[in-house]
Amino acid sequence: MKKLWYLLKEMLFLIKKHKAYFFAPILIILVFLAFLVFYIGPSVIISFIYAGI
């Protein structure tokens, strides 16, 4: 879990340093999808991807 927090802090630091604020929503969406896959299970997410939603 420490590595995950370290990666998140590094990504936020790079976004601030290079003023690439358009990456922030992409990062939030990726974290949300990772949370869903980890807690709900990949089968639920895959069904939405194939449905095109």
CHARMM internal coordinates of N, CA and C (Angstrom, degrees):
IC EDIT
DIST 1 N 1 CA 1.4475
DIST 1 CA 1 C 1.5255
ANGL 1 N 1 CA 1 C 110.77
DIST 1 C 2 N 1.3380
ANGL 1 CA 1 C 2 N 116.92
DIHE 1 N 1 CA 1 C 2 N -30.36
DIST 2 N 2 CA 1.4576
ANGL 1 C 2 N 2 CA 120.24
DIHE 1 CA 1 C 2 N 2 CA 178.62
DIST 2 CA 2 C 1.5215
ANGL 2 N 2 CA 2 C 111.35
DIHE 1 C 2 N 2 CA 2 C -63.19
DIST 2 C 3 N 1.3190
ANGL 2 CA 2 C 3 N 115.90
DIHE 2 N 2 CA 2 C 3 N -38.27
DIST 3 N 3 CA 1.4667
ANGL 2 C 3 N 3 CA 119.48
DIHE 2 CA 2 C 3 N 3 CA -178.96
DIST 3 CA 3 C 1.5250
ANGL 3 N 3 CA 3 C 111.01
DIHE 2 C 3 N 3 CA 3 C -65.86
DIST 3 C 4 N 1.3159
ANGL 3 CA 3 C 4 N 116.42
DIHE 3 N 3 CA 3 C 4 N -36.40
DIST 4 N 4 CA 1.4624
ANGL 3 C 4 N 4 CA 120.42
DIHE 3 CA 3 C 4 N 4 CA 179.16
DIST 4 CA 4 C 1.5266
ANGL 4 N 4 CA 4 C 110.42
DIHE 3 C 4 N 4 CA 4 C -63.77
DIST 4 C 5 N 1.3259
ANGL 4 CA 4 C 5 N 116.75
DIHE 4 N 4 CA 4 C 5 N -45.68
DIST 5 N 5 CA 1.4658
ANGL 4 C 5 N 5 CA 120.36
DIHE 4 CA 4 C 5 N 5 CA 178.45
DIST 5 CA 5 C 1.5205
ANGL 5 N 5 CA 5 C 111.11
DIHE 4 C 5 N 5 CA 5 C -64.68
DIST 5 C 6 N 1.3383
ANGL 5 CA 5 C 6 N 116.71
DIHE 5 N 5 CA 5 C 6 N -38.09
DIST 6 N 6 CA 1.4598
ANGL 5 C 6 N 6 CA 120.50
DIHE 5 CA 5 C 6 N 6 CA 178.30
DIST 6 CA 6 C 1.5275
ANGL 6 N 6 CA 6 C 110.89
DIHE 5 C 6 N 6 CA 6 C -63.05
DIST 6 C 7 N 1.3318
ANGL 6 CA 6 C 7 N 116.34
DIHE 6 N 6 CA 6 C 7 N -43.94
DIST 7 N 7 CA 1.4709
ANGL 6 C 7 N 7 CA 120.29
DIHE 6 CA 6 C 7 N 7 CA 178.29
DIST 7 CA 7 C 1.5228
ANGL 7 N 7 CA 7 C 111.42
DIHE 6 C 7 N 7 CA 7 C -63.12
DIST 7 C 8 N 1.3111
ANGL 7 CA 7 C 8 N 116.52
DIHE 7 N 7 CA 7 C 8 N -41.92
DIST 8 N 8 CA 1.4610
ANGL 7 C 8 N 8 CA 120.47
DIHE 7 CA 7 C 8 N 8 CA 179.76
DIST 8 CA 8 C 1.5263
ANGL 8 N 8 CA 8 C 111.07
DIHE 7 C 8 N 8 CA 8 C -63.85
DIST 8 C 9 N 1.3408
ANGL 8 CA 8 C 9 N 116.97
DIHE 8 N 8 CA 8 C 9 N -43.06
DIST 9 N 9 CA 1.4551
ANGL 8 C 9 N 9 CA 120.42
DIHE 8 CA 8 C 9 N 9 CA 178.27
DIST 9 CA 9 C 1.5249
ANGL 9 N 9 CA 9 C 111.38
DIHE 8 C 9 N 9 CA 9 C -64.23
DIST 9 C 10 N 1.3336
ANGL 9 CA 9 C 10 N 117.24
DIHE 9 N 9 CA 9 C 10 N -40.34
DIST 10 N 10 CA 1.4590
ANGL 9 C 10 N 10 CA 120.57
DIHE 9 CA 9 C 10 N 10 CA 178.88
DIST 10 CA 10 C 1.5271
ANGL 10 N 10 CA 10 C 111.67
DIHE 9 C 10 N 10 CA 10 C -64.99
DIST 10 C 11 N 1.3231
ANGL 10 CA 10 C 11 N 116.80
DIHE 10 N 10 CA 10 C 11 N -40.81
DIST 11 N 11 CA 1.4684
ANGL 10 C 11 N 11 CA 120.36
DIHE 10 CA 10 C 11 N 11 CA 178.46
DIST 11 CA 11 C 1.5257
ANGL 11 N 11 CA 11 C 110.69
DIHE 10 C 11 N 11 CA 11 C -63.64
DIST 11 C 12 N 1.3234
ANGL 11 CA 11 C 12 N 117.06
DIHE 11 N 11 CA 11 C 12 N -44.08
DIST 12 N 12 CA 1.4613
ANGL 11 C 12 N 12 CA 120.13
DIHE 11 CA 11 C 12 N 12 CA 178.47
DIST 12 CA 12 C 1.5261
ANGL 12 N 12 CA 12 C 111.40
DIHE 11 C 12 N 12 CA 12 C -64.62
DIST 12 C 13 N 1.3283
ANGL 12 CA 12 C 13 N 117.28
DIHE 12 N 12 CA 12 C 13 N -37.59
DIST 13 N 13 CA 1.4554
ANGL 12 C 13 N 13 CA 120.87
DIHE 12 CA 12 C 13 N 13 CA 177.14
DIST 13 CA 13 C 1.5240
ANGL 13 N 13 CA 13 C 111.28
DIHE 12 C 13 N 13 CA 13 C -62.93
DIST 13 C 14 N 1.3268
ANGL 13 CA 13 C 14 N 116.76
DIHE 13 N 13 CA 13 C 14 N -43.87
DIST 14 N 14 CA 1.4643
ANGL 13 C 14 N 14 CA 119.97
DIHE 13 CA 13 C 14 N 14 CA 179.50
DIST 14 CA 14 C 1.5261
ANGL 14 N 14 CA 14 C 111.70
DIHE 13 C 14 N 14 CA 14 C -66.78
DIST 14 C 15 N 1.3287
ANGL 14 CA 14 C 15 N 117.12
DIHE 14 N 14 CA 14 C 15 N -36.21
DIST 15 N 15 CA 1.4641
ANGL 14 C 15 N 15 CA 120.24
DIHE 14 CA 14 C 15 N 15 CA 176.84
DIST 15 CA 15 C 1.5293
ANGL 15 N 15 CA 15 C 109.84
DIHE 14 C 15 N 15 CA 15 C -62.51
DIST 15 C 16 N 1.3316
ANGL 15 CA 15 C 16 N 117.01
DIHE 15 N 15 CA 15 C 16 N -43.41
DIST 16 N 16 CA 1.4650
ANGL 15 C 16 N 16 CA 120.13
DIHE 15 CA 15 C 16 N 16 CA 179.78
DIST 16 CA 16 C 1.5219
ANGL 16 N 16 CA 16 C 111.35
DIHE 15 C 16 N 16 CA 16 C -68.77
DIST 16 C 17 N 1.3287
ANGL 16 CA 16 C 17 N 116.76
DIHE 16 N 16 CA 16 C 17 N -41.84
DIST 17 N 17 CA 1.4628
ANGL 16 C 17 N 17 CA 121.40
DIHE 16 CA 16 C 17 N 17 CA -175.59
DIST 17 CA 17 C 1.5229
ANGL 17 N 17 CA 17 C 111.72
DIHE 16 C 17 N 17 CA 17 C -64.41
DIST 17 C 18 N 1.3133
ANGL 17 CA 17 C 18 N 117.00
DIHE 17 N 17 CA 17 C 18 N -43.95
DIST 18 N 18 CA 1.4664
ANGL 17 C 18 N 18 CA 121.56
DIHE 17 CA 17 C 18 N 18 CA -176.41
DIST 18 CA 18 C 1.5241
ANGL 18 N 18 CA 18 C 112.69
DIHE 17 C 18 N 18 CA 18 C -94.87
DIST 18 C 19 N 1.3267
ANGL 18 CA 18 C 19 N 116.42
DIHE 18 N 18 CA 18 C 19 N 3.62
DIST 19 N 19 CA 1.4653
ANGL 18 C 19 N 19 CA 122.73
DIHE 18 CA 18 C 19 N 19 CA 179.55
DIST 19 CA 19 C 1.5365
ANGL 19 N 19 CA 19 C 111.63
DIHE 18 C 19 N 19 CA 19 C 52.27
DIST 19 C 20 N 1.3019
ANGL 19 CA 19 C 20 N 115.14
DIHE 19 N 19 CA 19 C 20 N 43.12
DIST 20 N 20 CA 1.4554
ANGL 19 C 20 N 20 CA 122.09
DIHE 19 CA 19 C 20 N 20 CA 178.63
DIST 20 CA 20 C 1.5247
ANGL 20 N 20 CA 20 C 108.60
DIHE 19 C 20 N 20 CA 20 C -102.88
DIST 20 C 21 N 1.3222
ANGL 20 CA 20 C 21 N 115.78
DIHE 20 N 20 CA 20 C 21 N 66.59
DIST 21 N 21 CA 1.4614
ANGL 20 C 21 N 21 CA 120.73
DIHE 20 CA 20 C 21 N 21 CA -173.75
DIST 21 CA 21 C 1.5241
ANGL 21 N 21 CA 21 C 113.07
DIHE 20 C 21 N 21 CA 21 C -71.21
DIST 21 C 22 N 1.3145
ANGL 21 CA 21 C 22 N 117.86
DIHE 21 N 21 CA 21 C 22 N -13.60
DIST 22 N 22 CA 1.4588
ANGL 21 C 22 N 22 CA 119.94
DIHE 21 CA 21 C 22 N 22 CA 177.96
DIST 22 CA 22 C 1.5257
ANGL 22 N 22 CA 22 C 111.25
DIHE 21 C 22 N 22 CA 22 C -71.62
DIST 22 C 23 N 1.3360
ANGL 22 CA 22 C 23 N 118.49
DIHE 22 N 22 CA 22 C 23 N -13.76
DIST 23 N 23 CA 1.4622
ANGL 22 C 23 N 23 CA 121.25
DIHE 22 CA 22 C 23 N 23 CA 176.34
DIST 23 CA 23 C 1.5275
ANGL 23 N 23 CA 23 C 112.69
DIHE 22 C 23 N 23 CA 23 C -79.12
DIST 23 C 24 N 1.3157
ANGL 23 CA 23 C 24 N 117.67
DIHE 23 N 23 CA 23 C 24 N -18.15
DIST 24 N 24 CA 1.4661
ANGL 23 C 24 N 24 CA 120.90
DIHE 23 CA 23 C 24 N 24 CA -177.01
DIST 24 CA 24 C 1.5318
ANGL 24 N 24 CA 24 C 112.50
DIHE 23 C 24 N 24 CA 24 C -60.08
DIST 24 C 25 N 1.3508
ANGL 24 CA 24 C 25 N 120.45
DIHE 24 N 24 CA 24 C 25 N -47.79
DIST 25 N 25 CA 1.4724
ANGL 24 C 25 N 25 CA 118.19
DIHE 24 CA 24 C 25 N 25 CA 177.86
DIST 25 CA 25 C 1.5262
ANGL 25 N 25 CA 25 C 113.27
DIHE 24 C 25 N 25 CA 25 C -63.72
DIST 25 C 26 N 1.3223
ANGL 25 CA 25 C 26 N 116.40
DIHE 25 N 25 CA 25 C 26 N -33.98
DIST 26 N 26 CA 1.4668
ANGL 25 C 26 N 26 CA 119.91
DIHE 25 CA 25 C 26 N 26 CA 177.66
DIST 26 CA 26 C 1.5230
ANGL 26 N 26 CA 26 C 109.69
DIHE 25 C 26 N 26 CA 26 C -64.65
DIST 26 C 27 N 1.3167
ANGL 26 CA 26 C 27 N 116.15
DIHE 26 N 26 CA 26 C 27 N -42.88
DIST 27 N 27 CA 1.4593
ANGL 26 C 27 N 27 CA 120.80
DIHE 26 CA 26 C 27 N 27 CA 178.84
DIST 27 CA 27 C 1.5241
ANGL 27 N 27 CA 27 C 111.23
DIHE 26 C 27 N 27 CA 27 C -63.52
DIST 27 C 28 N 1.3226
ANGL 27 CA 27 C 28 N 116.95
DIHE 27 N 27 CA 27 C 28 N -41.62
DIST 28 N 28 CA 1.4711
ANGL 27 C 28 N 28 CA 120.98
DIHE 27 CA 27 C 28 N 28 CA 179.34
DIST 28 CA 28 C 1.5254
ANGL 28 N 28 CA 28 C 110.70
DIHE 27 C 28 N 28 CA 28 C -63.59
DIST 28 C 29 N 1.3231
ANGL 28 CA 28 C 29 N 117.11
DIHE 28 N 28 CA 28 C 29 N -42.70
DIST 29 N 29 CA 1.4697
ANGL 28 C 29 N 29 CA 120.60
DIHE 28 CA 28 C 29 N 29 CA 179.25
DIST 29 CA 29 C 1.5278
ANGL 29 N 29 CA 29 C 110.96
DIHE 28 C 29 N 29 CA 29 C -64.52
DIST 29 C 30 N 1.3332
ANGL 29 CA 29 C 30 N 117.27
DIHE 29 N 29 CA 29 C 30 N -41.75
DIST 30 N 30 CA 1.4616
ANGL 29 C 30 N 30 CA 120.04
DIHE 29 CA 29 C 30 N 30 CA 179.38
DIST 30 CA 30 C 1.5237
ANGL 30 N 30 CA 30 C 111.88
DIHE 29 C 30 N 30 CA 30 C -65.11
DIST 30 C 31 N 1.3160
ANGL 30 CA 30 C 31 N 116.92
DIHE 30 N 30 CA 30 C 31 N -39.49
DIST 31 N 31 CA 1.4684
ANGL 30 C 31 N 31 CA 120.16
DIHE 30 CA 30 C 31 N 31 CA 177.37
DIST 31 CA 31 C 1.5266
ANGL 31 N 31 CA 31 C 110.26
DIHE 30 C 31 N 31 CA 31 C -65.30
DIST 31 C 32 N 1.3197
ANGL 31 CA 31 C 32 N 116.91
DIHE 31 N 31 CA 31 C 32 N -41.41
DIST 32 N 32 CA 1.4656
ANGL 31 C 32 N 32 CA 120.91
DIHE 31 CA 31 C 32 N 32 CA 178.78
DIST 32 CA 32 C 1.5339
ANGL 32 N 32 CA 32 C 111.09
DIHE 31 C 32 N 32 CA 32 C -63.44
DIST 32 C 33 N 1.3305
ANGL 32 CA 32 C 33 N 117.41
DIHE 32 N 32 CA 32 C 33 N -44.01
DIST 33 N 33 CA 1.4644
ANGL 32 C 33 N 33 CA 120.15
DIHE 32 CA 32 C 33 N 33 CA 178.28
DIST 33 CA 33 C 1.5280
ANGL 33 N 33 CA 33 C 111.54
DIHE 32 C 33 N 33 CA 33 C -64.62
DIST 33 C 34 N 1.3262
ANGL 33 CA 33 C 34 N 116.93
DIHE 33 N 33 CA 33 C 34 N -39.93
DIST 34 N 34 CA 1.4650
ANGL 33 C 34 N 34 CA 119.74
DIHE 33 CA 33 C 34 N 34 CA 177.69
DIST 34 CA 34 C 1.5243
ANGL 34 N 34 CA 34 C 110.79
DIHE 33 C 34 N 34 CA 34 C -63.22
DIST 34 C 35 N 1.3350
ANGL 34 CA 34 C 35 N 116.37
DIHE 34 N 34 CA 34 C 35 N -39.30
DIST 35 N 35 CA 1.4632
ANGL 34 C 35 N 35 CA 120.57
DIHE 34 CA 34 C 35 N 35 CA 177.00
DIST 35 CA 35 C 1.5261
ANGL 35 N 35 CA 35 C 110.81
DIHE 34 C 35 N 35 CA 35 C -62.49
DIST 35 C 36 N 1.3387
ANGL 35 CA 35 C 36 N 116.79
DIHE 35 N 35 CA 35 C 36 N -44.63
DIST 36 N 36 CA 1.4640
ANGL 35 C 36 N 36 CA 119.83
DIHE 35 CA 35 C 36 N 36 CA 179.57
DIST 36 CA 36 C 1.5211
ANGL 36 N 36 CA 36 C 112.00
DIHE 35 C 36 N 36 CA 36 C -63.38
DIST 36 C 37 N 1.3069
ANGL 36 CA 36 C 37 N 116.70
DIHE 36 N 36 CA 36 C 37 N -44.22
DIST 37 N 37 CA 1.4659
ANGL 36 C 37 N 37 CA 119.77
DIHE 36 CA 36 C 37 N 37 CA -178.91
DIST 37 CA 37 C 1.5273
ANGL 37 N 37 CA 37 C 110.13
DIHE 36 C 37 N 37 CA 37 C -64.90
DIST 37 C 38 N 1.3189
ANGL 37 CA 37 C 38 N 117.30
DIHE 37 N 37 CA 37 C 38 N -39.24
DIST 38 N 38 CA 1.4566
ANGL 37 C 38 N 38 CA 120.07
DIHE 37 CA 37 C 38 N 38 CA -177.21
DIST 38 CA 38 C 1.5286
ANGL 38 N 38 CA 38 C 112.61
DIHE 37 C 38 N 38 CA 38 C -70.18
DIST 38 C 39 N 1.3308
ANGL 38 CA 38 C 39 N 117.16
DIHE 38 N 38 CA 38 C 39 N -42.25
DIST 39 N 39 CA 1.4648
ANGL 38 C 39 N 39 CA 120.07
DIHE 38 CA 38 C 39 N 39 CA -174.54
DIST 39 CA 39 C 1.5279
ANGL 39 N 39 CA 39 C 114.08
DIHE 38 C 39 N 39 CA 39 C -92.54
DIST 39 C 40 N 1.3111
ANGL 39 CA 39 C 40 N 117.82
DIHE 39 N 39 CA 39 C 40 N -34.33
DIST 40 N 40 CA 1.4639
ANGL 39 C 40 N 40 CA 119.55
DIHE 39 CA 39 C 40 N 40 CA -177.80
DIST 40 CA 40 C 1.5195
ANGL 40 N 40 CA 40 C 111.32
DIHE 39 C 40 N 40 CA 40 C -91.50
DIST 40 C 41 N 1.3038
ANGL 40 CA 40 C 41 N 116.19
DIHE 40 N 40 CA 40 C 41 N -42.40
DIST 41 N 41 CA 1.4462
ANGL 40 C 41 N 41 CA 120.99
DIHE 40 CA 40 C 41 N 41 CA -179.12
DIST 41 CA 41 C 1.5157
ANGL 41 N 41 CA 41 C 110.10
DIHE 40 C 41 N 41 CA 41 C 121.51
DIST 41 C 42 N 1.3076
ANGL 41 CA 41 C 42 N 116.74
DIHE 41 N 41 CA 41 C 42 N 147.04
DIST 42 N 42 CA 1.4648
ANGL 41 C 42 N 42 CA 120.26
DIHE 41 CA 41 C 42 N 42 CA -175.18
DIST 42 CA 42 C 1.5273
ANGL 42 N 42 CA 42 C 114.01
DIHE 41 C 42 N 42 CA 42 C -68.35
DIST 42 C 43 N 1.3141
ANGL 42 CA 42 C 43 N 118.42
DIHE 42 N 42 CA 42 C 43 N -24.02
DIST 43 N 43 CA 1.4678
ANGL 42 C 43 N 43 CA 119.59
DIHE 42 CA 42 C 43 N 43 CA -175.83
DIST 43 CA 43 C 1.5298
ANGL 43 N 43 CA 43 C 111.65
DIHE 42 C 43 N 43 CA 43 C -65.56
DIST 43 C 44 N 1.3156
ANGL 43 CA 43 C 44 N 117.63
DIHE 43 N 43 CA 43 C 44 N -34.48
DIST 44 N 44 CA 1.4628
ANGL 43 C 44 N 44 CA 120.92
DIHE 43 CA 43 C 44 N 44 CA 179.75
DIST 44 CA 44 C 1.5267
ANGL 44 N 44 CA 44 C 109.95
DIHE 43 C 44 N 44 CA 44 C -69.20
DIST 44 C 45 N 1.3172
ANGL 44 CA 44 C 45 N 117.33
DIHE 44 N 44 CA 44 C 45 N -43.43
DIST 45 N 45 CA 1.4610
ANGL 44 C 45 N 45 CA 121.88
DIHE 44 CA 44 C 45 N 45 CA -178.42
DIST 45 CA 45 C 1.5278
ANGL 45 N 45 CA 45 C 110.42
DIHE 44 C 45 N 45 CA 45 C -67.63
DIST 45 C 46 N 1.3190
ANGL 45 CA 45 C 46 N 117.42
DIHE 45 N 45 CA 45 C 46 N -40.63
DIST 46 N 46 CA 1.4702
ANGL 45 C 46 N 46 CA 120.66
DIHE 45 CA 45 C 46 N 46 CA -179.47
DIST 46 CA 46 C 1.5262
ANGL 46 N 46 CA 46 C 110.54
DIHE 45 C 46 N 46 CA 46 C -62.58
DIST 46 C 47 N 1.3070
ANGL 46 CA 46 C 47 N 118.66
DIHE 46 N 46 CA 46 C 47 N -36.43
DIST 47 N 47 CA 1.4615
ANGL 46 C 47 N 47 CA 120.13
DIHE 46 CA 46 C 47 N 47 CA 179.27
DIST 47 CA 47 C 1.5289
ANGL 47 N 47 CA 47 C 110.80
DIHE 46 C 47 N 47 CA 47 C -64.82
DIST 47 C 48 N 1.3316
ANGL 47 CA 47 C 48 N 118.95
DIHE 47 N 47 CA 47 C 48 N -36.66
DIST 48 N 48 CA 1.4586
ANGL 47 C 48 N 48 CA 120.87
DIHE 47 CA 47 C 48 N 48 CA 176.38
DIST 48 CA 48 C 1.5236
ANGL 48 N 48 CA 48 C 111.64
DIHE 47 C 48 N 48 CA 48 C -69.35
DIST 48 C 49 N 1.3286
ANGL 48 CA 48 C 49 N 117.63
DIHE 48 N 48 CA 48 C 49 N -36.76
DIST 49 N 49 CA 1.4547
ANGL 48 C 49 N 49 CA 120.52
DIHE 48 CA 48 C 49 N 49 CA 179.74
DIST 49 CA 49 C 1.5277
ANGL 49 N 49 CA 49 C 109.97
DIHE 48 C 49 N 49 CA 49 C -64.85
DIST 49 C 50 N 1.3334
ANGL 49 CA 49 C 50 N 117.42
DIHE 49 N 49 CA 49 C 50 N -45.08
DIST 50 N 50 CA 1.4535
ANGL 49 C 50 N 50 CA 120.43
DIHE 49 CA 49 C 50 N 50 CA -179.25
DIST 50 CA 50 C 1.5257
ANGL 50 N 50 CA 50 C 111.75
DIHE 49 C 50 N 50 CA 50 C -69.22
DIST 50 C 51 N 1.3109
ANGL 50 CA 50 C 51 N 118.03
DIHE 50 N 50 CA 50 C 51 N -27.47
DIST 51 N 51 CA 1.4604
ANGL 50 C 51 N 51 CA 121.03
DIHE 50 CA 50 C 51 N 51 CA 179.39
DIST 51 CA 51 C 1.5192
ANGL 51 N 51 CA 51 C 110.96
DIHE 50 C 51 N 51 CA 51 C -77.12
DIST 51 C 52 N 1.3207
ANGL 51 CA 51 C 52 N 117.91
DIHE 51 N 51 CA 51 C 52 N -17.20
DIST 52 N 52 CA 1.4563
ANGL 51 C 52 N 52 CA 121.19
DIHE 51 CA 51 C 52 N 52 CA 178.05
DIST 52 CA 52 C 1.5181
ANGL 52 N 52 CA 52 C 112.87
DIHE 51 C 52 N 52 CA 52 C 84.60
DIST 52 C 53 N 1.3028
ANGL 52 CA 52 C 53 N 117.53
DIHE 52 N 52 CA 52 C 53 N 21.60
DIST 53 N 53 CA 1.4710
ANGL 52 C 53 N 53 CA 121.19
DIHE 52 CA 52 C 53 N 53 CA -179.59
DIST 53 CA 53 C 1.5106
ANGL 53 N 53 CA 53 C 108.97
DIHE 52 C 53 N 53 CA 53 C -91.89
END
COOR INIT
IC SEED 1 N 1 CA 1 C
IC BUILD
